[in-house]
Amino acid sequence: MVMATTTSTASTTSIASVILEVADPEAAHRFHTAFGVDTYVSLRASEAHSTGFRGFTLALTVSGPATVDGFLDAAVDAGATVLKPAAKSLWGYGGVVQAPDGTIWKVATSAKKDTGPATREIDEVVLLLGVEDVKASKQFYVGRGLTVARSFGGKYAEFASGDSSPVKLALYKRRGLAKDLGVSDDGTGSHRIALGTAADPFTDPDGFTWETAASPAPEAPTAAASF
C-alpha cells in the first residue's frame, strides 16, 4: 500500500509545465522560439518586483560542443547577454546566457569533442532551483512524492522525472548555483517562475510556487468514416 501511494504521488507531483513570468510575453516568445526552447516553457505577463539573481536556472544538455555553440549563438543573436562564454571544464563544455526577460539559461555537454555535426536537438532540460538548505528542501520534495535520482550531500539533489514530464527538477545550493552561473547570489522579490503540476498547489521552503496545471481540453469527436 505504501509503495502504491508513493508511486501515484510521484507521478502527479512531477513538473507538468514551467511558467516564466515576463514583462513582454510576445517579445519573450520570439526569443524562446529563436533560441529553440519554446516547447519547454510557457509565458505569462507579470510586473512583479524582482532584482538580481532570481534563484534558478534552466539548463540544456546537448550532444557536443558544436551544438552548445549553436544554441548559445542563437540566444545571443536573439538578444541574450553572455554571462559565461562557452569553455571546456573538467566535466565537459558549456556556457551561460541571460535572456532579455531575465531568465538565465545554461547550455552544456559532457563531451569535450564533437563526434558529429551540430544539431538543434536537446537531450535534456533541467530546472535547477537555488535553495538555502539542499537537505531540507530535498526532504520536503520527497515528502511531496518525488524520488531522488542522484544526491551529493548538502550541495546538489536531482529527482527522477516521469515520462510525461518535459523538464527534470534539481536542487543546488543557492550560492553555489549563482557562482556556477557567473552572477552574484544577491536578489530580492519574485522568482518570476511558477511550476505546473497535476498535484495540489503548494509553495516550497524557498518560495517557489507550484500550481495545479490545467487539464488539456478533450479532443473533438471524429466522425466515423463511411465505406
N, C-alpha and C positions, 0 to 999 in steps of 0.2 A: 504493500500500500504506500509506504513512504517513497519507494523508488518511482512509482507511477505518478505520485503527486509532484515530485521534483522535476521529472521529465516534462510533464504538462506545463508547469510554471515556467521552466526554462524556455520552452518554445514560444510562450506568449510574452516573455519579457525581453526577447531579443529586439534589436533595432529594426523597426519596420521602415523608418524614414529619418532623414537628417534634415531639419528645417533651419536654414540660415536666415536671420533677421537682418534685413538690409534697408538702407535709406531709399534706394532706387532699384526696385525689382527688375525693371526692363534692362537697365544697364548691367546689372549683375547677371541676368540671364544671358546676355550677349557674351559676357566674359566667360562664363562657365561653359557655354557652347563652344567657343573658340578654343578654350583650354582642353575640352574633351571630357568634362566631368558632370555635364548637366543631368545625366541619368541617375546620378548618385545623390543629388541634393534637391531639396525643394526650397523655395524662396517666399518670404512674406515681408511686407513693408513694416518697418519699425523705426521709431526715432528714439528708442531707449538710450539713456545716457550710458556711455562706455568710454573708458580711456585706457590706453596702454594694453598690456597683454590680457587677452580675454580668457586665457586659461585652457585653451585647447588647440589642436591642430588636426587636419585631415591629411593622412599620409597615403601616397600611392606607391605600391610595389609593382615594378615592371621588370621586363626580361633582361635588359642590358643597358650599359652606359649611353649608347646612341639613342635609345628610347627615352631615357631620362632627359637627355639634352633636348630631344624633340618636344617633350611636354613642357619643359621649362621655357624653351624659346617661344612656344605658342602662348604661354601665360604672359611672358614679358611683352610680346607683340600685341597682346590684348589689353595691356595696361598694368600688369603686375609689377611690383617692386622686388628686386632681388635682395633677400636678407642674408643668404649664404650661397655664394656661387657653387656650382657643381664641382665636386672634387672627390678624389679617392680617399678612402679611410681604411682602417683595419677591417671593417665589416663589409666594405663594398664601395659604392659610388652613389652620390646623391647631392641634392641641393634644396634650398628652401626659398619660396617666394611668398609675397603677401598680395592678395587680390585687392583691387580698388575698393571693395566693400569691407576690407579689413581682415578677412579670413586668411589664416596662414596655412599654406599647403607645402608639404614636403614630398618630393619625388625621389625614390631611391631604388637601388637594385643590390642584391648580394653579389652579383657578378662583377668582376673587375675588368673583364674583357668581353667584347661582343663576339657572339658565336653566329650571328646572322644579321640581316639588315634591321634598321629601326622600324618599329611598328607603332600603331596608335592603340595597342591593346594594354589594358590594365589587369594585372594578375590579382590584385587585392587592394581593398580600400580599408584603412584602419582609422577609426576616430580615437585619438589619444586625448584623454581628459587629464589636465594637470590638477593633482589633488594634494592636500596638505599631509594626509596620512594614508599611504597606499594600503597598509594592512587593514586599517579600519574601513576604508572605502571598499576594499575587496570583500571584506566580511559582509558589508552592507549589501553588495550586489549578489553575493552568494545567498544571502537571506531572501533576495528577490527572485531566486531561482536560477541565476546564471551559473554556468560551470566554468571553473578555472582551467584554461588550457596550458598556460605557462605562467610561472611566477618567479621573480628574483627578489626575495626578501622584501624589504620596505621600499624598493626602488621602482618596481615595474610588475604589472599583472595584466595578463591577456585572457579574455574569455572566449570560449567556443561560440561560434555563431551557427544558427540554423541554416539549412539550405535556402530558405526563403529570405534571409537577411542579406542585403547588398553590402553592408558595412560591418566590420568587426569592431568590437569595443575593447579598449585597453586603458589602463591607468598608469600614470607616470607621476613621479614626484614633481610638483609644480615648478620648483626652482630648477630641477634638472631638465625638465622639458623646455623651459624658456632658454636655458643655456644651449641646449641642443639646437634650438631654432635660431639662435643668434640674437635674442632680444632680452630686454630686462624683464624680470618677473613681476615688476610693479604694474598694477592695473586696478581700476575701480569700476563700479557699475555693472551693467548687464553683461552676461556672457555672449549675448546675441546669438544664441543657438537653442533649439529645442529638439528633443528626440521623440519620434513617434513609436508607439508600442501597442501591441494588442492587449496588454495588461492594463490595470487601472492606473491613472496618473499618479505620479509621485515626484518628489524632489530629493536629490541625493545630498549627502553631508556638505558638499562643496557648492550647492546651489544650482546644479544642472537639473533642468526640468524635463520630465518625461510626460508626454501627452498621449491619450488614447487615440491611436490613428483611426482615421475614418475608414470604414469598410468600403472596398470598391463597389461601384454601382453594378447591379446584376446586368448581365448581357441581355439584350432584347431577344426574345424567342425567334428562332429561324423557321420560316415556313417550310413545311415538308415538300420535298421535290415530288413532282408527279411524273409518272412514266407512261 
